Amino acid sequence: MARRPTSLDIAQLAGVSQPTVSRALRGVKSVNPQTRARIEAIARSLHYAVDKNASSLRSQSSNTLALLFFEEAADDDAAINPFFLSMLGSITRACAKAGYDLLISFQQLSGDWHVDYQDSHKADGIILLGYGDYEAYRARLDHLVEQGTHVVRWGAVGTGPAGITVGSDNRGGGAQATAHLIAQGRRRIAFLGSADSRYPELEERYRGYLDALAAAGLVPDAALRVDATTAEEPGQAAVETLAERGVAYDAIFAASDSIAIGAMRALAAAGRRVPDDVAIVGFDDIPSASLTSPPLSSVVQDTRRAGEVLVDTLLAQLRGGTGEPAPLPTRLVVRASSKR
């Protein structure tokens, strides 16, 4: 069976952008008449059906919100970060309280999820959850916003015009974690986690780490920073990288609990004791953080409040609001992994 044509196909044949195709088929007057005629002709030749009642999330209410979880890997073993799963209950409750149904979907960051939702009547608005390379899907977010789709994402507040972002005080949390390790007498503190604009939340946590070092009069050592994405395997590999560098360290601030758990596994394999030899603090306080041996100290993000704010912000956007909420506060929970 032939694949159903999409607006992307029409855009490619017409030599225009996908937003232009969508506007033309919706009859938006800003599209050049000649361009519109060319697009409509191509659409007819492809037997592309336009549902005028479902051509925009703005045109009609479905009384449903969509929650899209993103999986970073592209195989059947891809997993959702437990931190995001912990938000699900509060998002569901907030939707029910507001009288909205919730449509939950799992997506690949590399997929064409934006095409599926931009012109459908599946939902009145979209909540996006999932760590990943922000630069890799930024264009899709920009496209949705340009189309007029109502979108709210969880991430680093203030990272750009691609929709409204709700997030925690990542920088403050990073500073709390590092200051705690310094207060324990640690001076050679490694940072495990990506620290660039592709992962803005982790970058903010790294900035908080630098803030705490500066406040204590400590000079950061580039050899103590190792890139790691939010999973256990990269955390384990990061500790192995530190060993290969031959650099001395007495503490680790990991940008996520998953990274921290992987790091603890690598430390145990190397015969280094936590916290006696190396103190460690993670970020997110996922359920397994308190079950590690020793239990993991972690920066807590208020997932209950986060879910409520995500829904409230999206509903406010549906009513015409454009404001971005302030970052939600974080707090440090100290357990045995960082305190003798």
N, C-alpha and C positions, 0 to 999 in steps of 0.2 A: 504494500500500500504506500502510495507516495506521501511524503512528509507534508503536513499542512503548512502552507506558506505563512510567513510572519511579516511584520512591518520591517524587520531587518532585511528581508529579501527585497522588498519593494525599494527600500532606501538604497541598497546596493545597485539595483538596476536603474534607479532614477538619478543616481549620483548626488544624493542629498543625505542629510542626517536623519536618523530615526525620529527625533522630535519633530522635524519638518513634515515627515510622512504622517505622523499622528495628528498634527495640527491640520494638515490638509484634508485628511479623511474626516476630521470632526467639523470641517467647514469654517475654521478660524480665518477671519478676513485678512490677517496680517501676512498670509502666504500669498506669494505672487500668483496671479491667475494662471499664467502659463505653466508654472511649476505645479500648481494644483491639478491642472488638466493632465499633465504628464503622469503624475502620481496616480490619479484616478484611472487612467487608461491602463497603466501597468497592473493596478489592483484588479481591474476587470479581467485582464488577460490571465492572471494567476488564479482567478476565481476566489479572490480574497474577500471574505464576508466581514462586513463591519456591522457590529451590533450597536446601533445608535443609543440604545438604552443602557449600554454597559461600556461605553467608550471612555469613560473617565470616572475616577473615584469621586470626583466632585459633583457629578451630575445627578446622582441618586444614592440614597442611603441604604446600606445592606444591614445596618445595625450589628455589624461584625468587625472585629479588629483581627489582623493577622500578626502572628508572632513567628518570625523566621529565625531559627537556630542555624548558625553556620558551622560546618565541619571543615577543618583545614585540610585534612587528608582526602584523597580521591579514591578511597577503596572501601570495602565493606567493613573494615576494622576501625574506621574513623570514629572518634569519640567526641562527645560534647564535654567541654570543661565543666566539672561539677559545680563550679561557682555559678554558672548561668542556670543550671538546672535548679539550684536553690532559689532562684527568683520566680520560678514557674508558679508556685503556690500563691504568692502575693499578687502576681499579675492576673491570675485567674480570678482571685477574690475581688480585685479592683474592677475587673471587667464586669463581673456579676453584679457588683454593687451599683455600677453605672448603667446596668441594663443592657450590656453588650455581650454577644457571643464571642468566643475566642477560637480562631482557626490557627492551629499549630502546624508548622511545616519545617522539615529539615532540608537544608540547601547546601550545595557546594559553593564556596566563594568564587570558583572559576566558572560557574554555570550562568545561564541566562535567566536567573530568577527575576531580574528587573523587567524583562519582557513579559513574563507570565503575569505580573501584578499591575503593570502600569496602565493597561487598558481593559482590565477585567473588572467584574463587579464582585469579586470575591470578598473584598473588605473595604471599609471606609478609610482605613489607615493601616500603617505597617509599623511594627516594633522590630528592630533588628538587634540580635544578640550574637556575640561570638568574637573571640580574638582572631586575628589574622592580619595579613599585610594590608594596612589601610590604603596604601597607594595602589594596591592591586584592584580594589573594588571602589575606589573613590569616584571613578568615572561613572559607574553605575548609579551611585548615590546622586551625583550631580544630574544625571539624566532623569532620575525619578523626580527630583525637586523641580527641574525645568518643566517636566510634564504637569506639574501641579499636584503630584501625589503627596499625600500627607505621610511623612516619615519621621520617626523618632528612633534614635539609636543609642545604645549604651556605649560609652567610650570616654575619651578625654575631652572635657568641656573646653570649648574655644579652639578646636583644631581646624576649623574651616567652615565654609558656607554650605557644605553638603548636608542640609537638613539640620534639625535641632538635636543636640546631644545632651544626654543626661549622664552624669558620672560622679565618681567619688573624688575626694581630695587626694589624688594619688601622690602628689608631691609632698603634702603634709604627712601622709602615711609613711612614705619612704624616709622622711626625716625622723619620724617617731621611732621606726625600727632601728635605724642606724644610731641615733642618740642613745637608745637603750643599750646597744652593744658597747658603745663607748663608755657608758656609765658602769658597765660590768668590767671595765679595765681592758677592753679589747682595743687594739690600735692598728692592726693589720687586717682590715675588713674587706673581703672580696665582694664584688657585686656580680651576680649571675642573672643575666636577662638582657634582651635587646635594648639598646639605648639610642635609637634613631627614630626619625619621623614615620617610618613604616609601622611602628608599634607605639603610638603616642602615649598610651597608658603606661607602658613599661618605661618609656623615656622619661615621663614625669616622675616615676618612682626613682629613677636614677638621679634625676635632678635633686630630689629630696635627700638622697644619699650624699650627694655633694654638698648640699646645704649643711647637713649635720657635721660632716667632716670639717668644713670651713669654720663652723661655729666653735668647734673644739680645737681649732688651730692645727688640724691634720692636713697634710698634703696628699691628694689622691694619687695613687700609683696606677698607671695605665695597665700594668701587667696584672693587676688584681681585678680587672673587668673582663668578663668572658660573655660573649653573646650566647643567648639561649632562649628558645621559644617556650611557650607555656605547656610543657609536658615533662614527664619524669625522665625519659631517655636523654633529652638535651641537658637536664640538670646533672645527670650522672656523667655525661660526656664533658661538661664544663669543669667538674672537679678533676677529671682526668687530664684536661688541658692545663689546669693550674699545676698539676704534678709534673707534666712535661716541661713546663716553663721553669720549674724549680724555684718558684716564688714562695716565700714564707707568708703564712696568714694564720690568724687565730680566730677568725669569725667570718661568717658569710651572711650577707643579706641577699636573699633570693627574691626575684620580682614576682614570683607566684609560689603557692604551696606545692604545686606539682613539680616545679623546678627544685624546690627545697627537698622534697621527698626523694627525688632522684639523687640529689647531692648527698643526702644522708646515707643512701645505699652505697654510693661510691666511697664515702669516708669509712664506712664499716668494712668494706672490702679491703681498704688500704690499712686497716688497723688503727684508724684515728678515732678517738672517742668524742662523742657529743654529750655534754658541752665541754668536758675537761680540756680536750685539745682544740676543738673548734666549736664555738657557739654558732647557732644558726637561727635565723628568723625568716619566715615566709610572708606571703601576702595573699589574702582572700579568706582565710580561715574556713576552708572547705571541710566537710564532715570528717574526712580521714586525718585531718591535721592533729586532732586530739587523740588519735589511735596509733600514731607512730611510736617508736621506741628509741629515745624518749619522746614524750608528746611535744609537738612542734609549736613554738611561739609564732604568732601570726598577726598581721594587721587585718582587722575586721572591717568589712564593708557591710553596711546595713542592707541586706538583700530584701528584707520586708519593705522597708521604706523605698528602696530603689524600684521595686515593682510598682508600688503605688504611684511614685512620681512619674515613671515612664507612661503609665496609663493616663494619669491626670494631664500630663503635658501633651500627649497625643490628642486627647479629647478637647483640650483648650485650643490646639491647632485647628481642629475641625470647626471650631467656633470662630476662627479668624485670628487667634492669638499667634504671636511670633516670638515670644520671649523664651530665652534659654535659662533654665533654673540654675541656681548657684550649685557648685560641687557639694555633694553630701559629705558630712564629716566621717572620718575614720577613727579607729581606736586600736591600740595595741593590747593583745592578750598575751601575757607572759606565761610560758610553760617551761618545762624542764630543759628544753633544747638550748636555751640561751642563758640560763641562770644556774650557777653552781650551788 
